[in-house]
Structure formats: structure tokens, C-alpha cells
Amino acid sequence: MYYDLFVPFPTPEGAGPAKKKKENKGKNKATAAEDRSKTSTPAPADCWTGLDAGERAKVARDVALAGHVGYNVVAYTVSAEQSNAVTPCPFGTADARVLPYPNLDPRFAKSSDAGPSQPTLVQVTRYHMRLDDGKVHPITAANTNALHDYDILSAYVGSEKAFQVACVELSNPGPNQLSIITIPLHERPFNFRLNRKQVRQALRMGVVFEIPYAAGLYPPASVPQESARRYRQNFLANARELVRVTEGKGIILSSGPDGSSSSLRGPLDVVNLATILGVPANLAKEALSLTPKKVLLRAQARRTHKAVTSAPRLVPPPGGAAAADEDDAMEVDGAKTGAKRAAADAGAANKKSKLSA
């Protein structure tokens, strides 16, 4: 299975981060919780609400192209500017998910729609926040419920301080752990140093680094040729530097935003691009298959208690119960034989002592 975890999904105007109302300090916790439940955002009936025909057509074109070139899983990404609040999820909650094309997803498709010729495309949600200042970010305990509505949390870091906060603080395991860190690759050469120690700490926590290739290699036609050439130069230089620091481990590649309408490339083309950037051949394919899968599995643990899903239980293979009974019988027979042998040895020793006396 191949994954593209960055399919931009537009948000209607006025649907940005909701401003928090100040609560009276005299209220107790029960009253405050009741007020929050009354003012909570209801689940949307349709994720297309507020979008015009052009935005809907662009999403439909991107999803159709992703399924056509060979991707099996896509992530609808809601991008947000730097803020302390969270943009409400247009796809509902995790328990009541409202996807743009539920008939394509085998988890939500009706039994009548399922069939061998029916194309399938797993669709997940992602919240992509911008971090230019390490002090301002929405990953707080007050926003836990809003962040749980998204399957994946990611951050775009634009400064050295934001990079440090994302790798050291926001990557710690918990209900609001980051899963993906995106670094600007095409805008300009790196204006901050990639600290190897911070990168390795984020990788140990299960966080991966994303390389979006669309804006750097395939900018829109509206971008001047000189700027497009500079974008490609910056992308190739910065991507190779990121691969050098990470040694090709913990990297995923995705299309990303700000690219042309035909910037999406097939999985094998992206694998070849990864090898050009210096990723080892065995890790280049994992950047589109195994590594994104691990990202989704770790992201699901955010909704569990301390990332523990269930207690492990040993299940014997078929026929293993009979073999276990035979082993137990052999152990019992061996124990009886050993006891008889010990008793015989003790009797022989007593007889020998009496004869010597």
C-alpha cells in the first residue's frame, strides 16, 4: 500500500480557529465543563459546506488522480496559520466521521457498493499547523478534544526556535503528540541549523519528517520562471541536507500544497526521486509505504489511555493446545519418574549404611 498524507482540503472563510471565551474564575469545574459542552461545535452534516464549485472540483480532481496513479491511502489536510486555537474539523469526530467520498473507503462503504471492481481509497484526516514562534501553538490540554477529531497532527516549522519546540516538546508521547514535522524546503535556503541531536530525539519518539515535493519541483504556471528555477534549487539542496541529517530514516514524501494541478506523481516516481535525494534504496520505498503506515498506527494511540490499546494475550496456533497437553503430560511423567528414582536411591543408601554398621 502506498500513502500520500498531504492532500490539501480547503476551509471556508470564517471557519478558522474558534476564539475561546474567558470563563469566570468563581465557577467550579462542573459548571465550567457544562458550559463547554453547551458551546461545543456540533458535528457537521456535510464536509462540503461553505465551499464553492471550484474548490470542490479541485478536491475531486486530486482524489481521482491519487487513486489513478496508485495510492491506496490519502490524508485530507486542513492547514492553519499560527494560533492558540484549533480549526474545527470539517469531517466530524472520530466516532461519527463525515468524509467527502465515503463510498471509496472500505471502512464506510455500504455492502451494496462493495465489489471486486469497486475502487477503494482509505481516507484519513490531518491537521497541519504553522509554527513560526515556539511560544504560540494550539497543542494544549484545553484543545485536546478538538485535536482528537483529527487522525494526524503535523507542524510546519519556520524558525530554529519552532524546530526545537517541535522536536523536543511537542514530540513527547501523549494525547496531543505530533506525528509529522514539515520543514520549508523550496522557499529559501535553510536559515537555521538542523540540530542532529534534536532530530534523533524526535525520531526516537516516533515522529517523522516530511518532504513535500509539489511546490518545489512543479510550481504553478503563475510563478515566474526565475522563481520556479530558484524553488527547484532550494528544494534539492534542502532535501539532501535533511536526508543527510536523518540518514534517510524516518522520512516520508508527499505531494503537499502550492503545486500545479498535475504535480502529483506516482509512487514509483516518488521512490526514484527519493533515491536521487540520497535516500537508500531500501528506505526509499518505505518512505511511501511502511513509514506512513507506522505514522497512522502511532497516531491512533493518541486516543487511548497512555497509548495502551489492550493487554497482550498469547493465542496458541491451531493444534497448539494438544501439543501443550502432551508437553504437560510429559512433564508430569518426568516428575513422577524422578520422584521414584530419588526414593530408590534413598532406600539403597539406608541399606548400605545398615550393612556397614
Buried (B, 14 or more C-beta within 10 A) or exposed (E): EBBBBBBBBBBEEEBBBBEEEEEEEEEEEEEEEEBBEEEEEEBBEEBBEBBEEEBEEBBEEBBBBBBEBBBBBBBBBBBBEBBBBBBBBBBBBBEEBBBBBBBBBEEBBEEEEEEEEEEBBBBBBBBBBBBEEBEBBBBEEEBBBBBBBBBBBBBBBBBBBBBBBBBBEBBEEBBBBBBBBBBBBBBEEBEBEBBEEBBBBBBEBBBBBBBBBBBBBBBEEEBEEEEBEBBBEBBBEBBBBBBEBBBBBBBBBBBBBBBBEEBBBBBEEBBBBBBEBBBBEEBBBBBBBBBBBBBBEBBBBBBEEEBEEEEEEEEEEEEEEEEEEEEEEEEEEEEEEEEEEEEEEEEEEEEEEEEEE
